[in-house]
Amino acid sequence: MPTAVCPTILVVDDERAIADTVVYALRTEGFSPEWCGTISAARDRLGKGTPALMVLDVGLPDGNGFDFCRELRRQHPQLPVIFLTARNELIDRVVGLEIGGDDYLTKPFSPRELTARVKAVLRRPSMVASPACGVEPRVDGSPTWTLDEGRCRISYRGTALDLTATEFRLLRALVAQPGRVFTRDQLMEAAWSDPGASVDRTVDAHVKTLRAKLRAGGATEDPIQTHRGLGYSLREDL
């Protein structure tokens, strides 16, 4: 019988006692945790391969976890990141999610809740290669949108967009049903593992970023429509 591969979880936290608690909780739940106490050590570890998920502290001895997350979004855009930090202000939570964090948990924390959130992030729709989610091609035969689940990639008129994991899930929901108006709550359900930890402003910020990336990808008209008091939809006439 082949041996099941345990997902590798990289824990980046300089407090050894907390890291030991996290590592133990993850190992108990069947994961393969690894620990790094600094951003530098985490960079070295990422050079050897990408883990399934990263648990990241914000206050680290050689840098800021928020800045490191921005770096990760450029170099490892599909790596899920869960912030685990003592910063419990709403603004910190908003910033953490806006820059591409997939979840945000504050210290002190429950190890069972952390492992549950890790499982929730990793349970998101499996990246199985599939056609473009039933999106209709343009009349000229060139699809406006191409969704490649296997590569976690969405292309707009042939140009692949550089998306974070959250942006990918959010745009995927819109692309799958052009014309449908999604409320912010529905988009949070589609793109975040813990929608209750997000706020309306977070969705608006991600939509703003998506629009900028679509313009950079060649969009001359905004494909995402705002419905005041309701939410957002993807235009059907582009």
Salt bridges, closest charged atoms under 4 A:
ASP13 OD2 - LYS107 NZ 2.88
GLU15 OE2 - LYS107 NZ 3.38
ASP20 OD1 - ARG16 NE 2.91
GLU29 OE1 - LYS119 NZ 2.56
GLU34 OE1 - ARG45 NE 2.49
ASP57 OD2 - LYS107 NZ 3.50
ASP67 OD1 - ARG70 NH1 2.91
GLU71 OE2 - ARG43 NE 2.86
GLU98 OE2 - ARG201 NE 3.46
ASP102 OD1 - ARG73 NH2 3.45
ASP102 OD2 - ARG124 NH1 2.92
ASP102 OD2 - ARG169 NH2 2.47
ASP103 OD1 - ARG117 NH1 2.85
GLU113 OE2 - ARG117 NH2 2.65
ASP140 OD1 - ARG138 NE 3.88
ASP148 OD2 - ARG151 NH1 2.86
GLU149 OE1 - ARG172 NH1 2.99
GLU167 OE1 - LYS213 NZ 2.66
ASP194 OD2 - ARG117 NH2 3.08
ASP204 OD1 - ARG184 NE 2.85
GLU221 OE1 - ARG235 NH2 3.61
ASP222 OD2 - ARG211 NE 2.67
ASP237 OD2 - ARG235 NH2 2.94
